[in-house]
């Protein structure tokens, strides 16, 4: 069963540029591949929407200040202007109870 996490402020990092975003994510441990899978929606400004529309998919997300940025993939823009984002491995936020 996926765990839902509260909305968190984060930064999307693309090369030398950083953009503020808000993440609403959930995640779960996948026993088949032994990794933590996370994903959800991201609220972002027009610069991030432009990245997605230009074909940019692979980015970094920096969440908690004490964690390094993690790889993420931009998937699609929903009708409300949010961006679907996914990742595998440690998420860009602290998990209740520790790391996956």
N, C-alpha and C positions, 0 to 999 in steps of 0.2 A: 504494500500500500504506500503510495507516495506521501511524503511529509510536506506540508505546506509551511512556508516561512513568511514572516511579515515583509512588507515592502521595505526595500533598503535603497539608500542612495549609493551610487557607484559612479565610476568613470569608464567610458569606453575609450580604449587606446587604439589608435590607428597610426602607426608610424610615429611621427613627431607630434601628432595632434591628440588631444584628450577632450572628450565631450561629457558633460554631466548627463546621467541617466537615472531613472528609477526602475528597479527590478522587482517583479512579483514572480517568484520562482517556487518550484517544488522539486523534490528529488527523491531518489530511491536507490538502494543498492541492488544491482542486477546480479544474481548468483550465477547466471549462465556465463558471463564474461568476467565476473569478479570485480567489477568497477562500479563507481557511483555515477549515475546518470541524473542530470538536472536540466531543467528548462522552464520556460514560462514566457511572460510578456515583459517588454521593456518600453517605458515611456521615454521619449527622447525628442530632441529638437530637430529642426529641418535639416541640419547638417548630417545627422545620422541617417535620416530617411534618404537623403541624397546619396550617401554611401551605399545603402542597400540597393537603390534604384540603378546605381552605376555598375552593379554587379559585385561589389565588395561583399564577401561573406565571412572570411576568417578575420577575427579581431581579438583583442584582449579585453578582459573586464577586470577592473581593479575595484574591489569592494572594501573590505575591512582594512584599516590602515596598516595593520601588522601582517598582512598577507600579501604575497606577490601577485601580480596580475595573472589571470588564468586564461587559456585559450577558450574562445567561444565562437559559435557560428550563428550568423544572422540568417533567418529562414524566410520570413515573409512579412508583409505589411498587412495588418488586419483592417477592416472597414472603419475602425475607430482611431486609426493612426498609430496604434501600438505595433511593435516589432516582435515577432516570435524569435526567441533566442534559445539555443541548446548548448550543452557541454557535457563532457565526460571527464571524470576525475574530480579533484577537489573543486567545490564551487567557489564563487568570489565572495563568500560571506562565511561567518562562523556558524557551525552547526550546533544546535543544542546538544549537549552531551559529548562534544568533541568531533574530530575529523572523521570522515568516512573511511 
